[in-house]
Amino acid sequence: MINTSLFAISVVSLSHISVLAAPPIIRVGALFPKAHGKESYSELVFRYAVHRLNRDKSLLPETTLTYDIEYVSQYDSFQTVQKVCSLVRTGVQALFSPTDYVLSTHINSICDALDIPDIGRSPQDFSINVHPSQQYVNHAFIDVIRYLNWTKFGILYEKEYGIVNLHQLSRSVQAEVHIRQVSRAAYLSVLNEFKNKEIHNIIIDTNSAGISILLKNILQQQMNEYKYHYLFTSFDLETFDLEDFKYNFVNITAFRLVDVGDVAVKEILKDIETYGRHIYQRNNTNEHSRKKTIETEPALMFDSVYVFAIGLQTLEQSHTLYLSNLTCDDETPWNGGLSLINYINAVEWKGLTGPIQFKEGQRVEFKLDLIKLKQHSIVKVGEWTPQDHLNITEPSLFFEAGSMNVTLVVITILETPYVMMHYEKNYTGNERFYGFCVDILERISHEVGFDYILDLVPDRKYGAKDPETGQWNGMVAQLMKYKADLAVGSMTITYARESVIDFTKPFMNLGISILFKVPTQEPTRLFSFMNPLAIEIWIYVLAAYLMVSLSIYIVGKLSPIEWRTTHPCDLDNITLSNQFSLADSFWFTIGTLMQQACDVYPRAMSTRIISSIWGFFSLIIVASYTANLAAFLTTERMINPIENAEDLASQTEISYGTLESGSTMTFFRDSMIETYKKMWRSMDNKRPSAFTTTYEDGINRVNQGNYAFLMESTMLDYIVQRKCNLTQIGGLLDTKGYGIATPKGSPWRDKMSLAILELQEKGDIQMLYDKWWKNTEETCTRKSTSKQSKANALGLESIGGIFVVLIAGVTVAMIVAFFEFWIHFRKQTKAMPAPIVEKATCQSLTDGGQVEHNWIYMPPLRSVWIEMFEELRFAFWCTNKRHRPELSRFCSECHIKQTHNHITNIDKDQKPNK
């Protein structure tokens, strides 16, 4: 037992700071597995770390670390416990445990009872563990699996070894997982099983010592092709011999904890090599000292020593470390051990394995570099931290473009304009096919770096699941059976398909819509100007006109204010008159409705109220009519039997259907919306007539009339661009996209998704869409009525009715005028008096005497037509005169007077007879 002494404590009274000192010598113990006469590289790094601390006094200036090393066997737990108790008796203040699971468990139980810091570097439980927390490591691998989109993979693990928690891993991913416990002798059989089951993604969670055997078995099974992906849980991938895998394009991925490219790490590795040469004999240099890299375990050993030293330094600044004699027999805990553990647990430092921070003894701060095998080297493609999780910095390095000489089998289906075919004999191979999807595939193949053989799917179907047998057909079945690598075409991404195959990012978004024949245009009616108001409104307006006219007439008669004296100066004959006769009431009402002035004005409050309300009513009616008149006369109205899917489902006259075994059929079959369920029942009952085998059949049926075809909007848009007699009815029934299909877990999916996104951002896909959809040589000219500025000029067929009304009104007025004239003529004829004999005094011309003569006046007998002719003659001859002589039938008196040589027969106050 080494005697220890305490340094005197100097107290600085001015600053009240106590300067404490640790014992001059601190002893630690380390246990390493027996290496059969060879020193392990971890032991060399441990010796170097202690040597470096004692050489550089900046961390522990007054303390020297010494160490005792014991070698244990992983198969002898009893001997291990005896050696640990021996180290405790020598007075060690910390133990550095081995990585073996069974041994570390026994060692940790002893240290936990004695409060001695047990510093470990493996996923097991220790009082202080510099190995990253297993919980976080699990999350790191789960994030990688999700990023790689593994839906089916296998796991190889060894008993009593494993970095990841298999139970947590299998529960955290939605995938088909095959877990196999293996030994070194069983590698080959399990790999053969995975190969037969077409499991191409494999997680290797085995001891690093057996990795070389596993890699040889992978080569024997020829499982080093591009379609295989191996994810190693070991952090030491860079130390493996992967020379035989570098040129076969196999995918090998892992995490690393030590960044060997870091300058500080390189300096330490170089210093370790120098130290190793110094302590060993000349030509007996240990092989580990010459390494350019460092394994994770030695790096963790280096960080463990420094974490202990930093914790010890922090303890010295505030406490005095008391040493005591401990034994396994007494089981009396060390008085200062718990404080030392707490200070070590509070250490924050950056070592060989990156940033270090602890929480309850577990390391919660670290950085894992995601690395991947590439030709000639292993490169970093991302990193993972507990805060930011997975960050892929070089996604393109997963599948390097242009580096693979691979030919993929691509299946497709003929569909205009996506994939079309030349049937001439001079076209062979891929040259036979052309179209929108063929152009996209060609560009993606250049971006990703592969060749392809394009061929048609045998059954000419996209792929749907039979609800009775559960079997898939079409291109989906070909991918599920791995008979093709890709499926390209107008293939919709659906939940059912995504559950059995994979899809890239959609290169086109679309939805289901209705293709229908353009409805016939509604014929223009002569009285179209009456369309703005419904027929019942016209009837109500007429009824209101009659009611208001009669109301004004009655109220005008009842109101005394409306009565006026005809001759106010004639007091003997007082006569009252009312301006609201029945005819005037109707005239006043119609004048107000037509927004015209009238010579009849209400005087009483009651008639004014009726007039005001009628004026307000007229204002609203006229304004509403005027507002709707322009729209009704300038808009072409179509007779649409259906406007949307609801109209289609609620009728039986128009048949409808969709493509057989397509995503549209699956949508209606699986939909839970009542309208779509009703449509599916109707289509299902009309099998097979409701469904078509190709889009062309459906389009031909729509052209024949009385049939609506449910199809995807992109194909519908292509059709209506070229057939102006077809149109789209309603909007989209759903939203989905077209994607390139691959088998489950295909390594090509993510790379092609990136290529599609790049093509979309550059506008290449939009240019291809314009090329195949909007080619002006193929599209038809469709008459557009969507803009008011392009509205057609109104023709006679639209507003000719108003001229008919005008002519009819003038004709009726002429007829009424004739009857008015005829009635007036009849009245005057009946009122004509009997013949009158009148006397006249005449003076003789010879002797100047006066002679009495009896003159008899007989009124002329003239017909009504002559009278009307005279009226018209006066009207045409005297168009500018406002007055005319009255047409009289008789003369009441006549005086003939002789004055000198002429006769005066007219008095100035009399109107001349006609």
Sequence and secondary structure as in RCSB ss.txt:
>XXXX:A:sequence
MINTSLFAISVVSLSHISVLAAPPIIRVGALFPKAHGKESYSELVFRYAVHRLNRDKSLLPETTLTYDIEYVSQY
DSFQTVQKVCSLVRTGVQALFSPTDYVLSTHINSICDALDIPDIGRSPQDFSINVHPSQQYVNHAFIDVIRYLNW
TKFGILYEKEYGIVNLHQLSRSVQAEVHIRQVSRAAYLSVLNEFKNKEIHNIIIDTNSAGISILLKNILQQQMNE
YKYHYLFTSFDLETFDLEDFKYNFVNITAFRLVDVGDVAVKEILKDIETYGRHIYQRNNTNEHSRKKTIETEPAL
MFDSVYVFAIGLQTLEQSHTLYLSNLTCDDETPWNGGLSLINYINAVEWKGLTGPIQFKEGQRVEFKLDLIKLKQ
HSIVKVGEWTPQDHLNITEPSLFFEAGSMNVTLVVITILETPYVMMHYEKNYTGNERFYGFCVDILERISHEVGF
DYILDLVPDRKYGAKDPETGQWNGMVAQLMKYKADLAVGSMTITYARESVIDFTKPFMNLGISILFKVPTQEPTR
LFSFMNPLAIEIWIYVLAAYLMVSLSIYIVGKLSPIEWRTTHPCDLDNITLSNQFSLADSFWFTIGTLMQQACDV
YPRAMSTRIISSIWGFFSLIIVASYTANLAAFLTTERMINPIENAEDLASQTEISYGTLESGSTMTFFRDSMIET
YKKMWRSMDNKRPSAFTTTYEDGINRVNQGNYAFLMESTMLDYIVQRKCNLTQIGGLLDTKGYGIATPKGSPWRD
KMSLAILELQEKGDIQMLYDKWWKNTEETCTRKSTSKQSKANALGLESIGGIFVVLIAGVTVAMIVAFFEFWIHF
RKQTKAMPAPIVEKATCQSLTDGGQVEHNWIYMPPLRSVWIEMFEELRFAFWCTNKRHRPELSRFCSECHIKQTH
NHITNIDKDQKPNK
>XXXX:A:secstr
         EEETTTTEEE    SEEEEEEEEE  TTS  HHHHHHHHHHHHHHH TTSSTT EEEEEEEEE TT
 HHHHHHHHHHHHHTT S EE  S HHHHHHHHHHHHHHT  EEE SSS  SEE SB HHHHHHHHHHHHHHHT 
SEEEEEE TT  SS HHHHHHHS SEEEEEE  GGGHHHHHHHHHHTT  EEEEES GGGHHHHHHHHHHTT  S
TT EEEE  S GGGS  GGGTTTT EEEEEESS TTSHHHHHHHHHHHHHHHHHS TT   GGGG SS  HHHHH
HHHHHHHHHHHHHHHHTT         TTT    TTHHHHHHHHHT EEEETTEEEEEETTEEEE  EEEEEEET
TEEEEEEEEETTTEEEES GGGGS TT    EEEEEE  BTTTBEE  STT  GGGGEESHHHHHHHHHHHHHT 
EEEEEE TT     B TTT  B HHHHHHHTTS SEEESS B  HHHHTTSEE S SEEE EEEEEE   B    
TTGGGTTS HHHHHHHHHHHHHHHHHHHHHHHH GGGEEES TT SSS  EEES  HHHHHHHHHHHHTT   S 
   SHHHHHHHHHHHHHHHHHHHHHHHHHHHHHHS  B  S SSHHHHHT SSSEEEEETTSHHHHHHHH  SHH
HHHHHHHHHHTTTTTEESSHHHHHHHHHHSSEEEEEEHHHHHHHHHH TTEEEESS S  EEE  EE TT THHH
HHHHHHHHHHHHTHHHHHHHHHH  TTT       S GGG     HHHHHHHHHHHHHHHHHHHHHHHHHHHHHH
HHHHHT    EEEEEEEE TTT  EEEEEEEE      HHHHHHHHHHHHHHTTT S      S  S    EEET
TEEE   TTS    
